[in-house]
Amino acid sequence: MDAILARVGVSDAQLRRHCEAAALDELRSADQRVQDVVAALQQALKVVRASRELHPSLVLNDSEQVQTSFRRLGDSFNQIGPLLRLLHRDMGRASAATTAATSTATTAASPPARAAAVTVPKRSAPGSSSSTDSEYEPSSDDDEAEVVEVVEVTPSETRNKRKAATVDLSESPTPTKTLKEDAAAVQASIAKMLKEIRSIRRAEYTVTTHKEFASYVKNVFATDKVDGWQPRDDQTLAQLLDEMETGLSVFNESAAQTKRRKAIAVLKKEMTASSFVPRLDLTSLELKKDPRVATRKPSGRKELNRFLITANKIRTQWQNDNSTAGRKEKKYFQPLLQSISEFFAAVAVPSNDVADTFNISSCNKSLKLLSQMAEKGVRTTRNECAQVEELLYFIRFAMSKCVNFSKKATTM
């Protein structure tokens, strides 16, 4: 061999470098093509999910052409595992076995004799099944984030000694994330997600992005405490939920959209008063209207009177209730807050000119009772804190508009 190399003017070291360079070029080329395949699969996933958003009742697996195309894709994918094992083996063995390895590669590269086994658990409804379910994907599409994305490639019958290759697909667009970090790491992740979602233009907020955030947040809430840190008290997490809820506005209304809204509402309801962050301007001398506070249509005298009557009934029920203090406040705080907030929100409407004639003393009594309940330790939620903030916001506008409100407020 050395004599032959010497005659062509190539040393062993030079040949080694040439061979390494050739192998490296091929590996890089293969990697680039695989990345293109990954990008193509991600694009296909986006199109499928967009199709489901546009047509909620659409079942793509009902199409024989779709099934055939997907099976061909799965067959192609199942050739990757054996080839990767052979590459890894041959890159670490002596060159004397090259001939034998080449013949083995030809055999292994062909589709396996047995179908690839998919370890994704099926989540079909009890007693229901579909003949169109693909062997490569779960039968249910209810929650992609719960799918364990691992595909086992079964080797050929003639290679019983070879271990089955497992290809991890955890880097797919919506992986299931398990909360294993300590408190500091979790808080850092939440802060990073909040910064990321705020940097996304509203029109570019996608369902996939929302599911990634929702999957992580869901795992955070599943943990009662992390090193003494309570997620439900965290202000950053509360703000992240607000941003996620706002992002939902770009999606079309559908059954899936309704589920997303309900899921966010349930999580926000769990947040405590400690997670509340003031968002409205309650200090400027020049009143500024905030677009985040919903505008209301002018209310007539009859509707305003109904709000006050409701608040008066709640106060009477509270006075006659013999329950323990804690249960009593918990029972009446939210209904009274709701009714008095509706009244002042209606009064604050610029075009409403009937509010100044109403019984201001009755309003003040309701406000004082709310204050007493809070002082007695009623456990308020973050949503209730936001309601109180809006109530104060509306009261400021009411006092600037109605002389009687402003006069009476000084005696409270």
Secondary structure, DSSP 8 states (H G I E B T S, - for coil): -HHHHHHTT--HHHHHHHHHHHHHHHHHHHHHHHHHHHHHHHHHHHHHHHHHHH-TT--GGG-HHHHHHHHHHHHHHTTHHHHHHHHHHHTTS-GGGHHHHHHHHHHHHS--SS--EE-------TT---TT--TTS-S--S-GGG---EEEE---TT-TTS--EEEE-TTSSS------S-HHHHHHHHHHHHHHHHHS-GGG--HHHHHHHHHHHHHHHH-S-BTTB-GGG-HHHHHHHHHHHHHGGGS--SHHHHHHHHHHHHHHHH-BGGG----S--S-SS----TTS-------HHHHHHHHHHHHHHHHHHHH--S-HHHHHHHHHHHHHHHHHHHHHHHT-TT--SGGGS-HHHHHHHHHHHHHHHHTT---BHHHHHHHHHHHHHHHHHHHH-HHHHHHHTT-
